[in-house]
Amino acid sequence: MGRVVAVCVRRGHHFSKTPALSIRLLKGLGVEGDGHMGATVQHRYDRRRDPGKPNLRQVHLIPSELFDDLRGKGFAIAHGDLGENITTSGIDLMALPTGTRMYLGANAGIELTGLREPCVLMDRFQQGLKAATSDRDAEGRLAYKAGVMAVVLADGDVAPDDTIRIVRPAGPPQPLRPV
């Protein structure tokens, strides 16, 4: 089991989000009041290409361990700075397979859809951040560390210190890919 360290939300399309005391997840939509909430794609670049595409990026999660690593490399990072809705602790998010379900707090449920691909906005926020959130795996393939994306399966409130229960999908694990 993991836990929620912080929750963040922000209306409109901005790189960073604002820490909150709690957020409300809405089934099939995302984080209530967030700029990326919606059943169809809300990411500005993707929406221009295919506005009817399903929104696989309703909730963005980042492990607090990434923040610790980035601070150790000299970056000044706080909760919400990288656009995440939920900061976790005790879970290797990037190692989980596609379709993993996570239950947060009393009622909220999400399903992982893929990885967040680091983008140029990260370097605009702090130079070198895009490279610092990318790596190479044992086979030399590009590996992203900027968090994971999910869709909401069940309504619920999420707050710091809530527990996170993980349920892996049946069958052979399918690695997370950028969405």
Phi, psi and omega per residue, in radians:
M1 nan 2.509 3.054
G2 -1.958 -2.976 3.095
R3 -2.543 2.787 3.074
V4 -1.491 2.249 3.113
V5 -1.669 -0.738 -3.110
A6 -2.673 2.742 3.040
V7 -2.284 2.548 -3.063
C8 -2.498 2.666 -3.135
V9 -2.692 2.679 3.042
R10 -2.817 2.288 3.070
R11 -1.221 2.639 3.120
G12 1.376 3.107 -3.111
H13 -1.795 1.800 3.126
H14 -2.327 2.718 3.135
F15 -1.173 -0.817 -3.098
S16 -1.741 2.770 3.097
K17 -2.102 2.896 -3.068
T18 -1.768 2.229 3.071
P19 -0.994 2.547 -3.108
A20 -2.373 2.874 3.073
L21 -1.292 -0.535 3.068
S22 -2.833 2.821 3.022
I23 -2.268 2.762 3.104
R24 -2.000 2.182 3.067
L25 -1.627 2.362 -3.124
L26 -2.035 2.173 -3.083
K27 -0.883 2.226 3.077
G28 1.302 -0.015 -3.085
L29 -2.123 -0.809 -3.090
G30 2.185 -2.561 -3.082
V31 -1.539 2.118 -3.135
E32 -0.949 2.239 3.091
G33 1.439 0.005 -3.109
D34 -1.557 2.615 -3.133
G35 -1.121 -0.319 3.140
H36 -1.773 0.177 3.138
M37 -1.281 2.355 3.079
G38 2.719 2.678 3.125
A39 -1.287 -0.542 3.096
T40 -1.842 2.826 -3.033
V41 -0.867 2.339 3.141
Q42 -1.998 -0.267 3.099
H43 -1.055 2.153 -2.984
R44 -0.966 -0.793 -3.119
Y45 -1.117 -0.838 -3.125
D46 -1.164 -0.613 -3.133
R47 -1.144 -0.618 3.097
R48 -1.146 -0.607 -3.107
R49 -1.352 -0.710 -3.067
D50 -2.717 1.461 -3.038
P51 -1.136 -0.292 -3.135
G52 -1.615 -0.028 -3.114
K53 -1.141 2.479 3.121
P54 -1.084 2.546 3.133
N55 -1.460 1.774 3.110
L56 -1.597 0.057 -3.078
R57 -2.101 0.765 -3.103
Q58 -1.226 -0.588 -3.124
V59 -2.353 2.326 3.126
H60 -1.951 2.196 3.135
L61 -2.056 2.449 3.078
I62 -2.327 2.406 3.072
P63 -1.337 2.433 3.116
S64 -1.077 -0.439 3.120
E65 -1.091 -0.522 3.060
L66 -1.144 -0.743 3.111
F67 -1.051 -0.733 3.111
D68 -1.041 -0.781 3.128
D69 -1.087 -0.791 -3.121
L70 -1.150 -0.703 3.095
R71 -1.084 -0.663 3.095
G72 -1.116 -0.373 3.110
K73 -1.673 0.109 3.063
G74 1.691 0.072 3.114
F75 -1.475 2.489 3.062
A76 -1.685 1.780 -3.037
I77 -2.213 2.331 3.071
A78 -2.187 2.890 3.117
H79 -0.991 2.329 3.132
G80 1.600 -0.310 -3.068
D81 -1.050 -0.593 -3.099
L82 -1.664 0.223 3.065
G83 1.496 0.180 -3.110
E84 -1.361 2.622 3.048
N85 -1.593 -0.595 -3.067
I86 -2.348 2.217 3.013
T87 -1.788 2.259 -3.082
T88 -1.929 2.925 3.030
S89 -2.461 2.477 3.057
G90 1.449 0.207 -3.129
I91 -2.299 2.240 3.035
D92 -1.472 1.456 -3.029
L93 -0.983 -0.762 -3.056
M94 -1.194 -0.308 3.136
A95 -1.535 -0.168 -3.129
L96 -1.311 2.585 3.121
P97 -1.406 2.780 3.028
T98 -0.998 2.431 3.127
G99 1.578 -0.043 3.074
T100 -1.063 2.357 3.085
R101 -1.789 2.455 3.115
M102 -2.215 2.331 3.120
Y103 -1.975 2.109 -3.022
L104 -1.982 2.251 3.139
G105 1.120 -2.591 -3.043
A106 -1.341 -0.629 -2.962
N107 -2.369 -0.423 -2.991
A108 -1.201 2.439 3.096
G109 -2.383 2.403 3.110
I110 -2.337 2.845 3.059
E111 -2.278 2.245 -3.121
L112 -1.218 2.310 -3.112
T113 -1.929 -0.455 -3.109
G114 2.974 -3.024 -3.122
L115 -1.628 2.649 2.966
R116 -1.530 2.175 3.124
E117 -1.501 2.200 3.096
P118 -1.022 2.467 -3.084
C119 -2.240 3.047 -3.106
V120 -1.064 -0.459 3.117
L121 -1.072 -0.472 3.113
M122 -1.123 -0.727 3.116
D123 -1.251 -0.492 3.048
R124 -1.209 -0.546 3.100
F125 -1.270 -0.874 3.052
Q126 -2.632 2.130 -3.102
Q127 -0.973 2.296 3.105
G128 1.610 -0.084 -3.085
L129 -1.197 -0.628 3.128
K130 -1.058 -0.827 3.134
A131 -1.156 -0.608 -3.120
A132 -1.231 -0.303 3.122
T133 -1.857 0.288 3.036
S134 -2.192 2.679 -3.105
D135 -2.678 -3.060 3.035
R136 -2.117 2.445 3.088
D137 -1.467 -3.070 -3.082
A138 -1.052 -0.475 3.129
E139 -1.611 0.043 3.123
G140 1.518 0.080 3.120
R141 -1.384 2.622 3.109
L142 -1.094 2.313 3.125
A143 -2.217 2.260 -3.103
Y144 -1.677 2.504 -3.122
K145 -2.174 0.288 -3.046
A146 -1.545 0.302 3.082
G147 1.846 -3.129 -3.112
V148 -2.189 2.794 3.140
M149 -2.007 2.702 -3.099
A150 -2.617 2.851 2.975
V151 -1.948 2.712 -3.101
V152 -1.588 2.209 3.118
L153 -1.717 -0.521 -3.086
A154 -2.532 2.333 3.094
D155 -1.006 2.634 3.026
G156 2.934 2.776 3.077
D157 -1.581 2.510 3.129
V158 -2.267 2.360 -3.106
A159 -2.488 2.782 3.055
P160 -0.924 2.525 -3.117
D161 1.363 -0.038 3.013
D162 -1.129 2.573 3.062
T163 -1.433 2.739 3.098
I164 -2.194 2.122 3.097
R165 -1.851 2.334 -3.061
I166 -1.902 2.349 3.053
V167 -2.214 1.974 -3.140
R168 -1.351 2.611 3.139
P169 -1.248 2.704 3.075
A170 -1.247 2.740 3.085
G171 1.525 -3.109 -3.127
P172 -1.104 2.384 -3.116
P173 -1.200 2.390 3.066
Q174 -1.882 2.119 -3.085
P175 -1.119 2.633 3.073
L176 -1.177 2.433 3.092
R177 -2.152 2.754 3.117
P178 -1.016 2.414 3.043
V179 -2.135 nan nan
